[in-house]
Amino acid sequence: MTSSTTAPRFAADDSVDPGLLRAHLRLADPAVLLAVLAQLTGDHAVLDRHVDAISHISDPPEMAAVADSDTVAEIIERLVDVLGSEERPAPDLAPDDPAFFARLAPLALGVAMGEEFLPMLLEQGGFHSARPVLPRTTPLPADLDVAIIGGGLAGIAAALAATKEGIAYRIYERNEDVGGTWLIQNYPGVGVDTPSSYYSLSTELNPDWTSYYPKGGEYQDYLRGVADRHGIRRHTRFGTEVESLVWDDASYRWNIHVRSADGTRSTEHAAAVITAAGYLNRPQFPPVEGRKTFAGISIHSGEWDPALDLTGKRVAVIGAGCTSAQIVDSIVDDVRHLTLFQRQPHWVAPRKRDSDDVPEHHRWLSRHVPYYANWLRLKAFWGSADSAYPVVIVDPEWAASHLSISRANDMLLQDCLAYIDRTFGAGSELATKVTPDFAPFGKRIIRDPGGYYPALTREHVEVVAAEPARVTPEGIVTPDGDLIELDAIVYATGFHLDFLSTMEIRGRDGKLLTEEWAGNDPRAYRGGTVPGFPNLFITSAPNANPSHGAGNNFGIEVAVHYIVECLHLLAERGARSLEPTRAAYDAYVEEIDRAMEKTVWTHTPGAHTYYRNDSGRVIVASPWRLVDVWQQHRTPIEEHFVIR
């Protein structure tokens, strides 16, 4: 099977100058080039000849290969010959041959990994798409149509899977374009904090990222491009909000009550529903006295006006999370004075590269050399995936005498502390203000976009380590009673955590999902399924967020594969609905909670985080390794479902 990257295959008639090709190849990682050469030829001999001449060094956040000049030159010349061949012979081995890949992956990534990771890496690298597990002996029935709620990344992924399977689908999107978060969020500095080469769909690689952490507009362009290439807009009802879902047991279908932008209401129907709307959509304001009395500009980051100009203004930013860091980094040079109100500091990790700009040779080679973009994606994935899992797991003996929870967690803590000391001066007042009193990852860690910490040291910037006492028409009064006069207040205070709580969903016998999840305690079985709610699949399910690493695109792809397997299970059994049994659901949630007891999110109750509900139960993060979650969702366990 060939690579599924969207980058074009290099061929002899591409009229690419061999000298230009050599120039770009000389700048590339020699281990990646050797892996590409081996895949193009399907020849173990090229590995045997060169592998011992290649070693690896740390190049955070990844590993980099080094080799002597003769070895590099020989690999490059062989690649130029192979890529320029007019009649390239078929390789002896497929690029995704498991045994072959088991040799290639440690070479290209620079790290040994267990055999259990290899199938996941083949898929996440885009070397092949998710492989079916259940038999496909019975075609999916024509009336097994799917409604997808939301046109962001998850909705697009579900649409692509439906297209591949020949399933009729409709997307209901309340906005006027695809993109979800990346359409709506347009505050200054908004960007992706997961590596761009990885934070994408494994079947839709993009060779042209300009930044390792692109701004929101570039990511939105990526999603638009995917939607356009696959005709997804034709299946989308824009400006349409789903108000309620009601299961009809007689017809085995969902009644979908929608409202169009003009206020018109109608009812549509589908055999299955995939919710892809996320759970952080409604801006949340702090309960501060006098908030609405302010006479100047008052705006939430989630409702930004692109026409707003803060140049020369006295601005307060309330909040100290990822959004705040991006805004402060972006506006600090423009404002007259900036005051940051920080309820609780976050741990901030320094940027590992001097620049976030993707070198041109990476982009050029990703476009012209097969498999190159796949390996860049996989290197980014591995550098931010299960290699970080020990950081969130508690070592009780270590944690008993340290602020950190384990030796691995302490390495991150020391890195962050060193960044604080370098920027603010060890022991300084400002260093004390920005230093958390809980272990890293107790709340979502921030990646400094490059200028956030330095911005806090500027003469016209002040950090108030407290929430506002009250807001007046003139500005904000601090807990010490000082009035800070302002022209604008920016609320970077996050969003309400809504696990479908803003939509009425009635399952079997009219039961409300909000009743099942009473007490702000949402739960779900694999694939975001819930007993009593047949053929309902929640892509952003409780405890499905891979919070120690990777990105939500991983969870989305895992969920979508599992959903497709569930639909094929229905077809194979000649059935029309499935839902998890109460016993399987309860046992799975209990397993989550037991595993969660060993994680940083349970160990750091003093860290203010939306990961926990009011009773302290962690409801957002997943407690498991990515590879464990991937394995759990290969195919449904039939006895865990009620199938009708």
C-alpha positions in Angstrom: 0.0 0.0 0.0 1.3 3.4 -0.9 1.6 6.4 1.3 -1.6 8.3 1.9 0.1 11.7 2.1 -1.5 14.5 0.0 2.0 15.5 -1.1 2.5 14.6 -4.8 4.7 11.7 -5.8 8.1 12.8 -7.3 8.5 11.5 -10.8 11.0 11.9 -13.6 8.8 14.3 -15.5 8.5 16.7 -12.5 11.3 18.7 -14.1 12.9 19.3 -10.7 16.5 20.3 -11.1 18.7 17.5 -9.6 21.0 20.2 -8.1 18.0 21.7 -6.3 17.0 18.3 -5.0 20.5 17.7 -3.7 20.6 21.1 -2.0 17.4 20.4 -0.1 18.4 16.8 0.7 21.7 18.0 2.3 19.7 19.9 4.8 17.5 17.0 5.8 17.8 14.5 8.6 19.9 11.6 7.2 18.0 8.9 9.1 14.7 10.1 7.6 16.3 10.1 4.2 17.5 6.6 4.7 14.0 5.5 5.8 12.6 7.1 2.7 15.2 5.4 0.5 14.4 2.1 2.0 10.7 2.6 1.4 11.1 3.6 -2.2 13.3 0.6 -2.9 11.7 -1.9 -0.5 15.2 -3.1 0.1 16.6 -4.1 3.5 20.1 -4.0 2.0 20.2 -0.2 2.0 19.5 -0.2 5.7 22.1 -2.8 6.4 24.7 -0.8 4.5 24.1 2.5 6.3 22.3 2.1 9.6 25.4 1.6 11.7 26.9 4.9 10.5 23.9 6.9 11.8 23.6 8.0 15.4 21.2 10.4 17.1 21.4 13.4 19.4 18.8 15.3 21.3 17.2 18.1 19.3 14.2 19.2 21.5 11.4 18.5 21.1 12.7 15.6 18.9 15.8 13.6 18.1 18.1 14.4 15.2 20.3 12.0 13.3 24.0 12.6 12.5 26.3 10.7 10.1 29.6 11.2 8.4 29.7 13.2 5.2 30.4 10.1 3.0 27.4 8.3 4.3 25.2 11.3 3.8 26.5 11.8 0.3 25.9 8.2 -0.7 22.3 8.2 0.7 21.6 11.5 -1.2 23.0 10.3 -4.5 21.1 7.0 -4.3 17.9 9.0 -3.6 18.5 11.3 -6.5 19.0 8.3 -8.8 15.8 6.5 -7.5 13.6 9.6 -7.6 14.9 10.5 -11.1 14.4 7.0 -12.6 11.9 7.1 -15.5 10.8 3.5 -14.7 11.2 3.0 -11.0 10.7 -0.8 -10.3 8.0 -1.7 -7.8 9.6 -2.0 -4.3 10.3 -5.5 -3.0 8.4 -4.6 0.3 5.4 -2.4 0.8 6.2 0.8 2.7 3.8 -0.2 5.5 5.1 -3.8 5.8 5.0 -4.4 9.6 8.4 -6.1 9.9 10.0 -3.6 7.5 8.4 -0.7 9.5 9.7 -2.1 12.7 13.2 -1.4 11.4 12.4 2.0 9.9 10.7 3.6 12.9 13.5 3.5 15.5 15.9 4.7 12.8 13.8 7.7 11.7 12.6 8.7 15.1 15.9 8.1 16.9 14.2 6.2 19.8 13.6 2.6 20.4 9.9 1.7 21.0 8.0 -1.4 21.9 6.3 -3.5 19.3 2.9 -2.6 20.7 3.3 1.0 19.3 4.1 0.0 15.7 0.5 -0.4 14.4 -0.6 2.9 15.9 2.5 4.6 14.4 1.8 3.3 10.9 -1.6 4.7 11.1 -0.7 8.0 12.8 2.1 8.5 10.3 -0.3 8.3 7.5 1.4 5.3 5.9 -2.0 3.7 5.8 -5.5 4.6 6.9 -7.2 2.9 9.8 -7.6 -0.7 9.1 -10.9 -2.5 9.4 -11.1 -5.2 12.1 -14.7 -6.6 11.8 -15.6 -8.6 8.7 -17.1 -6.6 5.8 -19.3 -9.5 4.5 -22.6 -7.5 4.7 -22.9 -4.2 3.0 -24.0 -1.2 5.1 -27.7 -0.7 4.4 -28.8 2.3 2.4 -31.0 3.6 5.3 -28.0 3.7 7.7 -27.5 7.4 7.3 -25.6 9.6 9.7 -26.1 13.1 11.1 -23.0 14.9 12.2 -23.3 17.9 14.5 -20.5 20.3 13.9 -18.2 21.2 11.0 -14.9 21.5 12.8 -12.0 19.0 12.8 -14.1 16.2 14.3 -17.0 16.7 11.9 -14.7 16.8 8.9 -13.0 13.6 10.1 -16.4 11.9 10.5 -17.5 13.1 7.0 -14.3 11.7 5.4 -15.0 8.3 7.1 -18.6 8.3 5.9 -17.5 9.1 2.4 -15.0 6.3 2.4 -17.7 3.8 3.7 -20.3 5.0 1.3 -22.5 6.2 4.1 -25.0 9.1 3.4 -24.3 11.9 5.8 -25.4 15.5 6.7 -23.4 18.0 8.8 -25.3 20.5 10.8 -23.1 23.6 11.4 -24.4 26.6 13.2 -21.8 28.9 11.6 -21.4 29.9 7.9 -18.3 28.0 7.2 -16.4 24.9 8.3 -13.6 25.1 10.9 -15.2 25.1 14.3 -12.8 26.5 16.9 -10.5 27.8 14.2 -13.3 29.7 12.4 -14.5 31.3 15.6 -11.3 32.0 17.5 -9.6 35.1 16.0 -8.2 36.9 19.0 -4.6 38.4 18.6 -2.0 35.7 18.5 -4.4 32.8 18.3 -2.5 29.7 17.3 -2.1 26.0 17.6 0.0 24.7 20.5 0.4 21.2 19.1 3.0 20.7 16.3 1.4 21.5 13.0 2.9 18.6 11.1 1.0 16.3 13.6 -2.1 18.4 14.4 -3.9 17.4 11.3 -5.6 14.3 9.9 -3.4 11.4 9.2 -5.0 10.8 5.8 -4.7 14.5 4.9 -1.1 15.5 5.4 -0.2 19.1 4.6 3.3 19.7 3.2 3.1 23.4 3.3 2.8 24.4 7.0 4.7 27.7 7.4 5.1 27.3 11.2 5.6 24.5 13.6 2.8 26.0 15.6 0.7 27.9 13.0 -1.7 30.7 13.7 -5.4 30.0 13.6 -5.9 31.4 10.2 -3.4 29.0 8.6 -5.1 26.0 10.4 -8.5 27.2 9.3 -7.2 27.3 5.7 -6.1 23.7 6.1 -9.6 22.6 7.2 -11.2 24.6 4.4 -8.9 22.9 1.9 -9.8 19.4 3.2 -13.5 20.2 3.1 -13.2 21.5 -0.5 -11.2 18.6 -1.8 -13.8 16.1 -0.6 -17.0 18.0 -1.4 -18.0 18.2 2.3 -19.7 21.5 1.9 -22.3 19.9 -0.4 -23.4 17.8 2.6 -23.4 20.6 5.1 -26.3 22.8 6.3 -24.6 26.0 7.4 -26.3 28.4 9.7 -28.2 25.6 11.2 -28.3 24.8 14.9 -29.5 21.5 16.3 -31.8 22.3 19.3 -32.7 18.7 20.3 -32.4 15.1 19.5 -35.2 12.6 20.2 -34.8 8.8 19.7 -37.8 7.1 18.1 -37.9 3.5 19.1 -40.5 2.6 16.5 -38.5 3.7 13.5 -35.0 3.2 15.1 -34.1 6.7 14.1 -33.2 10.0 15.7 -35.6 12.9 15.2 -33.3 16.0 14.8 -34.9 19.3 15.6 -33.0 22.1 13.9 -33.3 25.9 13.6 -32.0 27.8 10.6 -30.4 31.2 10.7 -33.7 32.8 9.8 -35.4 31.2 12.7 -37.2 28.5 10.7 -37.5 25.3 12.6 -37.8 21.8 11.1 -37.4 18.2 12.0 -35.1 15.8 10.1 -34.1 12.2 10.7 -31.0 9.9 10.8 -30.2 6.4 11.9 -27.2 7.5 13.8 -25.9 10.8 15.2 -22.2 11.8 15.7 -21.8 14.8 17.9 -18.7 16.8 16.8 -19.3 20.1 18.5 -16.7 20.0 21.3 -17.3 21.0 24.8 -15.7 24.5 25.1 -18.0 26.8 23.2 -19.7 29.3 25.5 -17.5 32.1 26.8 -17.2 32.3 30.6 -16.8 35.5 32.5 -15.6 35.7 36.1 -18.3 36.7 38.7 -16.7 40.0 39.4 -18.7 42.9 40.8 -19.5 45.7 38.4 -18.3 43.9 35.2 -21.0 45.5 33.1 -20.4 49.0 34.4 -17.1 49.5 32.6 -17.2 52.5 30.3 -14.4 51.4 28.0 -14.0 48.4 25.7 -14.9 45.0 27.3 -14.4 41.9 25.3 -14.0 38.1 25.7 -11.3 36.3 23.8 -13.9 34.0 22.4 -16.0 36.8 21.0 -13.2 38.9 19.5 -13.9 41.7 17.1 -11.2 41.6 14.4 -11.7 45.4 13.8 -10.7 46.2 17.4 -7.4 48.2 17.6 -5.7 48.3 21.0 -2.8 50.5 19.9 -1.9 53.1 22.5 -4.6 51.9 25.0 -4.4 50.9 28.6 -5.4 47.3 28.6 -6.1 44.7 31.3 -6.0 41.0 30.4 -7.8 38.8 32.9 -6.6 35.2 33.0 -3.2 33.5 32.7 -3.8 30.5 30.6 -2.8 29.6 27.0 -5.1 32.2 25.5 -3.8 35.0 27.7 -0.2 34.1 26.9 -0.9 34.3 23.2 -2.8 37.6 23.5 -0.1 39.2 25.7 2.6 38.0 23.4 0.8 39.5 20.5 -0.3 43.0 21.8 2.5 43.9 24.2 4.3 46.1 21.6 1.1 48.0 20.7 -0.5 49.0 24.0 0.4 51.9 26.2 0.1 49.9 29.4 -0.8 46.3 30.1 -2.0 44.8 33.4 -2.3 41.0 33.7 -4.6 39.7 36.4 -3.6 36.2 37.3 -5.8 34.2 39.6 -3.3 31.3 39.6 -0.1 30.9 37.6 0.4 28.1 35.1 3.6 26.3 34.4 5.0 27.7 31.2 7.4 25.6 29.0 10.0 27.5 27.0 9.9 27.4 23.2 12.4 24.7 22.2 13.4 26.1 18.8 14.9 29.5 18.1 12.1 30.1 15.6 8.7 28.4 14.9 9.2 28.9 11.1 9.3 25.7 9.2 12.5 25.6 7.1 11.9 25.8 3.4 13.7 22.5 2.8 11.1 20.6 4.9 8.3 22.1 2.9 10.0 21.5 -0.5 10.9 17.9 0.4 7.4 17.2 1.8 5.9 18.3 -1.5 8.3 16.4 -3.8 9.7 13.4 -1.9 7.4 10.5 -1.1 7.0 9.6 2.6 9.1 12.6 3.8 6.0 14.4 5.1 4.9 11.2 6.8 8.1 10.9 8.8 8.0 14.6 9.8 4.5 14.0 11.1 5.5 10.9 13.0 8.6 12.6 14.5 6.3 15.4 15.8 3.8 12.8 17.1 6.3 10.7 19.0 8.0 13.7 20.5 4.7 14.8 22.1 2.9 11.5 22.7 3.4 8.6 25.1 7.0 9.6 25.7 5.4 12.2 28.0 3.1 9.8 29.8 5.5 9.2 32.8 5.2 13.0 33.5 1.5 12.6 34.6 1.8 9.4 36.6 2.4 9.7 40.3 5.3 8.0 42.1 4.0 8.0 45.7 7.4 7.8 47.2 8.8 10.7 45.2 5.6 12.8 45.6 5.7 12.4 49.3 8.8 14.7 49.5 8.6 16.8 46.3 6.3 19.3 44.7 6.7 17.3 41.5 5.0 13.9 41.4 7.8 11.8 39.9 11.3 12.0 38.6 10.0 12.5 35.0 7.6 15.3 36.2 10.5 16.9 38.1 12.6 17.2 34.9 9.8 19.3 33.4 9.4 21.3 36.6 13.1 22.1 36.6 13.0 23.1 33.0 10.2 25.5 33.7 11.9 26.8 36.8 15.0 27.5 34.9 13.0 29.4 32.3 11.5 31.5 35.1 14.9 32.2 36.6 16.4 33.1 33.2 13.6 35.5 32.4 12.8 37.2 35.7 15.8 36.5 37.9 15.9 33.8 40.6 14.0 34.8 43.7 12.7 38.1 42.2 9.2 39.3 43.1 8.0 38.7 39.6 9.5 35.2 39.6 7.6 34.4 42.8 4.3 35.7 41.2 4.5 33.4 38.2 5.7 30.2 40.0 2.9 27.7 40.6 2.6 25.7 43.8 1.5 22.5 42.2 3.1 19.9 40.0 3.4 20.5 36.2 0.3 19.3 34.3 -1.9 19.8 37.4 -3.6 22.2 35.0 -3.0 22.5 31.3 0.6 23.5 30.7 1.4 26.5 28.5 3.9 26.6 25.7 5.4 30.1 25.5 4.7 31.3 21.9 8.1 33.1 22.2 7.5 36.4 23.9 5.0 35.8 26.7 7.4 35.6 29.7 9.6 38.4 28.3 6.5 40.6 27.9 5.9 40.4 31.6 9.2 42.0 32.3 8.5 45.1 30.2 8.3 48.5 31.9 4.8 49.1 30.8 3.5 45.7 32.0 2.3 44.9 35.5 1.3 41.5 36.9 -1.3 41.4 39.6 -1.3 38.0 41.3 -5.0 38.1 42.1 -8.4 38.4 40.6 -10.0 41.9 40.2 -11.9 42.9 43.4 -14.4 44.8 41.3 -14.9 46.7 38.0 -15.9 50.3 37.9 -16.6 52.6 34.9 -13.0 53.8 35.1 -11.3 50.4 35.3 -10.5 47.7 37.8 -10.0 47.9 41.6 -7.4 45.4 42.9 -7.8 43.5 46.1 -5.5 46.1 47.7 -7.9 48.8 46.8 -5.9 50.4 44.0 -7.8 51.6 41.0 -6.2 50.8 37.6 -7.6 53.1 35.0 -8.2 51.3 31.7 -9.4 51.8 28.2 -10.0 48.1 27.5 -10.6 44.9 29.5 -9.9 41.6 27.8 -11.4 38.5 29.4 -9.2 35.5 28.6 -11.2 33.5 31.2 -12.1 30.4 29.2 -15.3 28.7 28.4 -18.1 26.9 30.2 -17.6 23.1 30.1 -20.6 21.9 28.1 -20.7 18.1 27.5 -23.8 18.5 25.3 -25.6 20.2 28.2 -26.9 23.0 25.9 -28.8 20.6 23.7 -31.8 18.5 24.7 -31.1 14.9 24.0 -33.8 12.3 24.7 -32.9 8.7 24.3 -34.9 5.5 24.8 -38.1 6.0 26.9 -37.6 9.7 26.7 -34.7 9.8 29.1 -32.7 13.0 29.0 -28.9 12.8 28.7 -28.7 15.6 31.3 -30.5 13.2 33.7 -27.9 10.5 33.0 -25.2 13.0 33.6 -26.8 14.7 36.6 -24.6 16.6 39.0 -22.2 17.7 36.3 -20.8 14.2 36.1 -20.7 13.2 32.4 -19.5 9.7 31.6 -19.3 7.5 28.6 -18.2 4.1 27.4 -15.9 3.6 24.4 -16.7 5.6 21.4 -18.6 8.2 23.5 -21.5 5.8 23.8 -24.1 5.9 26.7 -26.7 3.3 27.7 -30.2 4.3 26.8 -29.0 6.4 23.8 -28.9 4.1 20.8 -26.7 5.0 17.8 -25.4 8.1 19.6 -21.7 8.7 19.3 -19.9 11.5 21.1 -16.4 12.3 19.6 -15.5 14.8 22.4 -16.6 12.4 25.1 -15.9 12.6 28.8 -12.4 11.3 29.7 -11.5 11.1 26.1 -9.0 14.0 25.9 -5.4 12.8 25.5 -4.1 15.3 28.1 -0.5 14.1 28.5 0.4 14.6 24.9 -0.5 14.4 21.2 -3.6 16.4 20.3 -7.4 16.1 20.1 -7.0 15.0 16.5 -5.7 11.7 17.8 -8.8 11.1 20.0 -11.0 12.1 17.1 -9.4 9.7 14.6 -9.6 6.9 17.2 -13.3 7.6 17.9 -14.2 7.8 14.3 -12.6 4.5 13.5 -14.5 2.9 16.4 -17.8 4.4 15.2 -17.3 2.9 11.8 -16.7 -0.4 13.3 -19.9 -0.1 15.4 -21.9 0.6 12.2 -20.4 -2.4 10.5 -21.3 -4.5 13.6 -24.9 -3.5 13.1 -24.8 -4.5 9.4 -23.1 -7.9 10.2 -25.9 -8.7 12.7 -28.7 -7.4 10.6 -29.6 -5.0 13.4 -30.6 -1.4 13.6 -29.4 0.0 16.9 -26.8 -0.5 19.5 -26.0 1.0 22.9 -23.6 -0.1 25.7 -25.0 -2.2 28.5 -25.3 -0.5 31.9 -22.8 -3.1 33.3 -20.2 -2.4 30.6 -20.6 1.4 31.0 -20.3 1.3 34.7 -17.3 -1.0 34.7 -15.5 1.2 32.1 -16.1 4.3 34.1 -14.8 2.6 37.3 -11.7 1.5 35.4 -11.2 5.2 34.3 -11.6 6.4 37.9 -9.2 3.8 39.3 -6.5 4.7 36.7 -7.1 8.4 37.3 -6.1 8.0 41.0 -2.5 7.5 39.8 -2.4 10.7 37.8 -1.4 14.3 38.4 -4.9 15.6 38.0 -6.1 13.7 41.1 -3.0 14.5 43.0 -3.1 18.3 42.6 -6.5 19.4 43.9 -5.3 22.9 44.5 -4.7 23.5 40.8 -7.7 25.3 39.3 -8.6 23.3 36.2 -11.7 22.7 34.1 -10.6 19.0 33.9 -12.4 18.4 37.2 -16.1 18.8 38.1 -17.4 20.5 41.3 -17.1 17.2 43.2 -13.4 16.9 42.2 -13.9 14.0 39.7 -11.7 14.3 36.6 -14.1 14.4 33.7 -12.0 15.7 30.8 -8.6 14.0 30.8 -7.9 10.3 29.8 -5.8 8.5 32.4 -4.2 6.0 29.8 -1.4 6.0 27.3 -2.4 6.8 23.8 -1.5 3.3 22.6 -3.9 1.8 25.2 -6.7 4.1 24.1 -5.9 3.2 20.5 -6.0 -0.5 21.2 -9.3 -0.2 23.2 -11.0 1.3 20.2 -9.9 -1.1 17.4 -13.3 -2.8 17.4 -16.4 -3.1 19.7 -16.8 -5.9 22.1 -20.1 -7.3 21.1 -21.2 -8.6 24.5 -20.8 -5.1 25.9 -23.7 -3.8 23.7 -27.4 -4.2 23.5 -28.0 -4.8 19.8 -31.5 -4.7 18.4 
